[in-house]
Amino acid sequence: QEKQQRHAIEAQIAQLFAPEDDGLRQALESAKAAGLPEIQINPIQGKLLQVFAAASHARKILEIGSLAGYSGIWLARALPADGRLITLEIDPKHAEVVRASFARAGVAERAEVRVGNALDQLSTLQTEAPFDLIFIDADKVSYPQYLEWAIKLSRSGSIIIADNCVRGGNVFQPSPEMSEDTAGLVKYNQLTREDPRLTTIVLANDNDYTDGFNVAVVK
Ligand code: SAM
């Protein structure tokens, strides 16, 4: 009962503050039709990304891990007309869905998906840096390396956000048996906590602490 009540409140917040429009709904539908996994952020997280984009006066945003473009649409919509979103995706099939969804959502002019392993692509982005906001949401094993790149590609005041940094609390109970993915997240949380260049907090995205963002501001 209590849990149900919490979920009802969460649904109300989503409805009132983060309603989805056709562009977002269609992105989800075409992802499903193409057989992509349903592992995108939720609407409250999408709106939270927009809040952080506004806080960092974002004109240039970098995303690592596009999937079907759902979070990308939220991010692109936080940009001014002459702003730019670059989103990195390893799977060409995903990137194809992203391009179609960006076009339908009306953000294709300011949002671009680049195909390839993000770790290879990041070094090519130095001429396009600094990014005002960087959203990390790809393979968890590489999160520590993504963080180093994110800091390199940012400026004072940039915000670096990484998804899946709560994982039901698993990431706060490291053990020798943990998966490589969990180990990557444990390391990411530790690096962001200890790095003197960052001010960091982990934010649960629901009251059951299922998962959440790690939010780091570059000093
Ligand atoms: N940000 C998306 C959203 O919320 O709508 C969800 C991203 S999904 C959790 C992770 C994506 O990262 C997948 O599409 C996967 O193919 C991609 N990915 C995994 N490893 C990658 C890598 N090394 N480089 C670039 N993309 C990668």
Residues whose N, C-alpha, C, O or C-beta is under 5 A from the ligand:
A	BS01	SAM	I39 Q40 I41 G65 S66 L67 G69 Y70 S71 L88 E89 I90 D91 H94 G116 N117 A118 L119 D137 A138 D139
